């Protein structure tokens, strides 16, 4: 009986040993791939349930290949034997005819780590050109292809900065002269506008003396005199204007037009309007002479 038990024990020892072994397998899903093509590498491990194994992660050096993606699967355990598998999607950028890869599986022991390697898997390089011709043939094409010109913003900024600096220097040197020039132009334009409106309004007053026409003429004259003398002429009465401007004739002219407004008399309206426009012209010429002297003194 004892001999029979010994024989049965010796027969089952190999099976018990195999149950405790760790097997690792690694292979590509295709035997060849183009340069840069995505290809899958399968890494499998079969081991006892009591063991703990770890597969490589993205920090591992996959040279000469490049890792694109890692896909893991749920462990499968049957009869105390566990099977794990992972697919690594890689790309090959090596020009060698064949590339080889073997990935380790780490067994975590109590005081140490055991590394298990599968056999090397081969991946052949698939060439898209069968052969390179000895003499290259180029296609004839003499059509002009316009090139996009990019703006050099640094140079543009320097040019604009230089222009602004030059304008600033010129303004600093000639600011007073420029100001006097624009004042002179403004006064000429203002006089031309006043003279045109004055002729229109006085003509209407002569043809149809009315309170509205007389009021328009006096308002136009007062407005221009106020703008050129900077005095509150519009707020003054006719007598106040004659006193403030030290010219009794102005009072008489305004009085003649006032009579149209208040008394309906129009016999001296043309003579009065002619005098008032001469006074306005005299003030305009005085202003122009003053501006000219100030510009010459700068």
C-alpha positions in Angstrom: 0.0 0.0 0.0 2.8 2.4 0.8 4.5 1.7 -2.4 1.3 2.5 -4.3 1.0 5.9 -2.6 4.7 6.7 -3.5 4.1 5.9 -7.1 0.9 8.1 -7.3 2.8 10.9 -5.6 5.6 10.8 -8.2 3.1 10.8 -11.0 1.3 14.0 -9.7 4.5 16.0 -8.9 4.9 17.2 -12.5 1.3 18.4 -12.7 1.7 20.2 -9.3 4.8 22.0 -10.6 3.2 23.0 -13.8 0.3 24.5 -11.8 2.8 26.7 -10.0 4.6 27.9 -13.1 4.4 31.4 -14.6 4.2 31.6 -18.4 4.6 34.8 -20.4 3.8 35.3 -24.1 4.2 38.3 -26.3 3.6 38.8 -30.1 2.5 41.3 -32.7 -1.0 41.2 -34.2 0.6 41.5 -37.7 4.0 40.4 -39.0 4.8 43.6 -40.9 3.8 47.3 -40.8 4.5 50.5 -42.7 6.7 53.3 -41.3 4.6 55.0 -38.5 1.7 52.6 -38.9 -0.3 51.7 -35.8 0.2 48.0 -34.8 -0.9 46.0 -31.7 1.5 44.0 -29.4 -0.2 41.4 -27.2 1.4 40.6 -23.8 -0.1 37.6 -21.9 0.7 36.1 -18.6 -0.6 32.9 -16.9 0.2 32.4 -13.3 -1.1 31.0 -10.0 -3.8 33.0 -8.3 -1.5 33.5 -5.2 1.1 35.4 -7.3 1.0 39.2 -8.0 2.2 40.3 -11.5 2.6 43.8 -12.9 2.7 44.7 -16.6 4.8 47.7 -18.0 3.1 51.1 -18.1 3.7 54.2 -20.3 7.0 55.0 -18.5 8.6 52.0 -20.0 11.1 52.4 -22.8 9.6 50.8 -25.9 12.5 51.6 -28.2 12.8 51.3 -31.1 9.0 51.6 -31.1 6.8 54.4 -29.8 3.8 53.7 -27.5 0.5 55.2 -28.7 -2.1 53.5 -26.5 -2.4 50.8 -23.8 -5.5 48.6 -23.5 -5.9 46.3 -20.5 -8.5 43.5 -19.9 -10.1 42.1 -16.7 -8.2 39.1 -15.2 -9.6 35.7 -15.7 -9.2 33.1 -13.0 -10.1 29.4 -13.3 -8.9 26.5 -11.1 -6.7 28.9 -9.1 -4.9 29.9 -12.3 -5.1 33.5 -13.4 -4.6 34.9 -16.9 -3.9 38.6 -17.7 -3.5 40.2 -21.1 -2.7 43.7 -22.4 -2.5 45.1 -25.9 0.1 47.8 -26.5 -0.5 49.9 -29.7 2.8 51.0 -31.1 4.3 52.7 -34.1 7.6 51.9 -35.7 9.8 54.8 -37.0 13.0 52.8 -37.5 14.3 52.2 -41.0 15.8 48.8 -40.0 14.3 45.9 -42.0 13.1 44.3 -38.8 12.4 45.5 -35.3 12.3 43.3 -32.2 10.4 43.8 -29.0 10.1 41.8 -25.7 8.3 43.3 -22.7 8.9 42.2 -19.2 6.3 41.0 -16.6 7.3 41.7 -13.0 6.5 39.2 -10.3 6.3 40.8 -6.9 7.9 38.6 -4.2 8.2 39.3 -0.5 11.8 40.6 -0.6 12.5 40.8 -4.3 11.1 41.2 -7.8 11.4 38.5 -10.4 11.3 39.6 -14.1 9.8 37.3 -16.7 10.4 37.9 -20.4 8.6 36.3 -23.4 10.4 35.4 -26.6 11.3 38.4 -28.8 8.6 39.3 -31.3 9.6 40.4 -34.8 8.0 43.2 -36.8 9.1 43.6 -40.3 9.2 47.0 -42.1 6.8 47.2 -45.1 8.2 49.4 -47.8 5.7 51.3 -50.0 8.1 51.5 -52.9 9.4 48.3 -54.4 12.5 50.0 -55.7 13.8 53.5 -56.4 14.4 54.2 -60.1 17.9 55.1 -61.2 16.8 58.1 -63.1 14.1 60.4 -61.6 11.5 61.8 -63.9 10.1 65.3 -62.9 6.8 66.7 -64.1 7.1 69.8 -66.2 5.4 72.7 -64.6 6.2 76.4 -65.3 3.1 77.9 -63.8 3.9 80.7 -61.3 2.8 79.8 -57.8 2.4 83.0 -55.7 3.9 82.8 -52.2 2.2 84.3 -49.3 4.1 87.2 -47.9 4.0 87.6 -44.1 4.1 91.0 -42.6 7.2 91.8 -40.7 5.5 93.5 -37.7 8.8 94.4 -36.1 9.9 96.6 -39.0 6.4 98.0 -39.4 6.4 98.9 -35.7 9.8 100.6 -36.0 8.7 102.6 -39.1 5.5 103.7 -37.4 7.4 104.6 -34.2 9.8 106.7 -36.3 7.0 108.5 -38.0 5.3 109.3 -34.7 8.5 110.5 -33.2 9.2 112.7 -36.2 5.7 114.1 -36.1 6.1 114.8 -32.3 9.4 116.6 -32.9 7.9 118.7 -35.7 4.9 119.6 -33.6 7.1 120.5 -30.7 9.2 122.8 -32.9 6.4 124.3 -35.0 3.3 124.0 -32.8 2.8 127.7 -32.4 3.2 128.4 -36.1 0.8 125.5 -37.0 -1.7 126.8 -34.4 -1.5 130.3 -35.9 -1.9 129.0 -39.4 -5.0 127.0 -38.5 -6.4 130.1 -36.7 -5.9 132.2 -39.8 -7.6 129.6 -42.0 -10.5 129.3 -39.5 -11.1 133.0 -39.5 -11.0 133.2 -43.3 -13.5 130.4 -43.5 -15.7 131.9 -40.8 -15.7 135.3 -42.6 -16.6 133.7 -45.9 -19.5 132.0 -44.4 -20.7 135.1 -42.6 -20.3 137.3 -45.7 -22.4 134.8 -47.8 -25.2 134.6 -45.2 -25.1 138.4 -44.7 -25.7 139.1 -48.4 -28.6 136.7 -48.5 -30.2 138.0 -45.3 -29.8 141.7 -46.2 -31.2 141.1 -49.7 -34.3 139.6 -48.1 -34.5 142.5 -45.7 -34.3 145.0 -48.6 -36.9 143.2 -50.7 -39.3 142.4 -47.8 -38.7 144.5 -44.7 -40.2 142.5 -41.9 -39.6 141.8 -38.2 -38.4 138.3 -39.0 -35.8 139.5 -41.6 -34.6 142.3 -39.3 -34.2 140.0 -36.4 -32.2 137.5 -38.6 -29.8 140.2 -39.7 -29.2 141.6 -36.2 -28.7 138.0 -34.8 -26.3 137.1 -37.6 -24.2 140.2 -37.1 -24.1 139.9 -33.3 -23.1 136.2 -33.6 -20.2 137.0 -35.8 -19.0 139.9 -33.7 -19.2 137.8 -30.6 -17.1 135.0 -32.2 -14.4 137.3 -33.4 -14.1 139.7 -30.4 -14.9 137.1 -27.7 -17.3 139.6 -26.1 -20.9 138.8 -25.1 -22.4 140.9 -27.9 -25.6 138.9 -28.1 -26.4 139.7 -24.5 -26.0 143.5 -25.0 -28.6 145.9 -26.2 -27.9 148.2 -29.1 -27.0 151.1 -26.8 -24.7 148.9 -24.8 -22.9 147.7 -27.9 -22.3 151.3 -29.0 -20.9 152.2 -25.6 -18.8 149.0 -25.1 -17.3 149.2 -28.6 -16.9 153.0 -28.3 -18.6 153.6 -31.6 -21.9 155.6 -31.6 -22.4 154.9 -35.3 -22.9 151.2 -34.5 -25.7 152.2 -32.1 -27.3 154.3 -34.9 -27.1 151.4 -37.4 -28.6 148.9 -35.0 -31.2 151.5 -34.0 -32.3 151.8 -37.7 -32.8 148.1 -37.9 -34.5 148.0 -34.5 -37.1 150.5 -35.9 -38.1 147.8 -38.4 -38.7 145.4 -35.6 -40.5 147.7 -33.2 -41.9 150.5 -35.4 -42.0 149.0 -38.9 -39.8 151.7 -40.5 -37.3 150.5 -43.2 -36.1 153.7 -44.9 -32.5 153.5 -43.7 -32.1 149.7 -43.5 -29.7 149.4 -46.5 -27.4 152.1 -45.2 -27.4 150.5 -41.7 -26.6 147.0 -43.0 -23.7 148.4 -45.1 -22.2 150.1 -42.1 -22.5 147.0 -39.9 -20.8 144.8 -42.4 -18.0 147.3 -42.7 -17.6 147.2 -38.9 -17.5 143.4 -39.0 -14.9 143.4 -41.9 -12.8 145.8 -39.9 -12.8 143.5 -36.9 -11.9 140.6 -39.2 -9.0 142.4 -40.7 -7.7 143.4 -37.3 -7.9 139.8 -36.2 -6.0 138.6 -39.3 -3.3 141.3 -38.8 -2.9 140.2 -35.2 -2.5 136.5 -36.2 0.1 137.4 -38.9 2.2 139.4 -36.4 2.0 136.6 -33.8 3.1 134.0 -36.4 6.0 136.2 -37.6 7.2 136.6 -34.0 7.4 132.9 -33.4 
